Amino acid sequence: MKRILGCIRRADERYHMLRPGDRVCVGVSGGKDSLLLLYGLKLYQRFSKTPYEIMGVLLDLGISGQDYGPVQAWAQEIDVPLEIIKTDIGEIVFNVRKEKNPCSLCAKMRRGALHAAAEELDCNKVALGHHLDDAVETFYMNLWREGRIGCFSPVTYLSQRDLTLIRPMLLATEYEVQCAVREAGLPIVKSRCPADGVTVREQTKEFVQERCRTDHAFRQKTLHALQESGIDGWRPVHTGRGSFIVPKKETDHAETTV
């Protein structure tokens, strides 16, 4: 867990993610990444020089057999407010629209619902649980599928909502996340989504894992390229006195598909 907290600290310092008085809405799915982010930000409050509040928002997509009771009980144990919001996203995506490629529409609807919930809870920031492997996969997905160089941003300002998205775990690898989750014994809820495990992202994940087996520095090389190029706000901010970051501005609809 110390490694994850170190990654959160470095991301916060390099990209100025947290400001005094922030109310941070953490998007929780019940999966390992989002639960670890919620737990990590709770622990980070203890030694961060920046006072901030956190709360979790879990969107119930209405998929049969999905039980979030263990997550709700765990959030109470660690003293973090958790709102579970019921939606009909699953019904719309799979039964009404019957999408052949459901992930894009689902992600768009989940983003809209999460941002609306953050506004209702008077939060000015939304924290997402993307890690370094997610960033590397997104970079190559954009390159191969769309023929463009780009990635999601460490910090993104949504002007239409007056919300700022932050990704505090983006410097942690998936392996580090998995180790921390096992160490902390987090109550992971297995996804019942019919599309789980059969997405294009899974294919890209397999490619990245294979490249990392032959080149152990593959992730870090991609991270270095993102930071050196400065695309999508990836160039680290100097931490000297008076320095600041201007988050990338996007509309509510422009966020890269996750």
Sequence and secondary structure as in RCSB ss.txt:
>XXXX:A:sequence
MKRILGCIRRADERYHMLRPGDRVCVGVSGGKDSLLLLYGLKLYQRFSKTPYEIMGVLLDLGISGQDYGPVQAWA
QEIDVPLEIIKTDIGEIVFNVRKEKNPCSLCAKMRRGALHAAAEELDCNKVALGHHLDDAVETFYMNLWREGRIG
CFSPVTYLSQRDLTLIRPMLLATEYEVQCAVREAGLPIVKSRCPADGVTVREQTKEFVQERCRTDHAFRQKTLHA
LQESGIDGWRPVHTGRGSFIVPKKETDHAETTV
>XXXX:A:secstr
 HHHHHHHHHHHHHHT   TTEEEEEEE SSHHHHHHHHHHHHHTTT SS EEEEEEEEE   TT   HHHHHHH
HHTT  EEEEE  HHIIIIIIS  SSHHHHHHHHHHHHHHHHHHHTT SEEE    HHHHHHHHHHHHHHHS   
   SEEEETTTTEEEE TTTTS HHHHHHHHHHHT        TTTT SHHHHHHHHHHHHHHH TTHHHHHHHH
HHHHTGGG S    STT     EEE TT S   
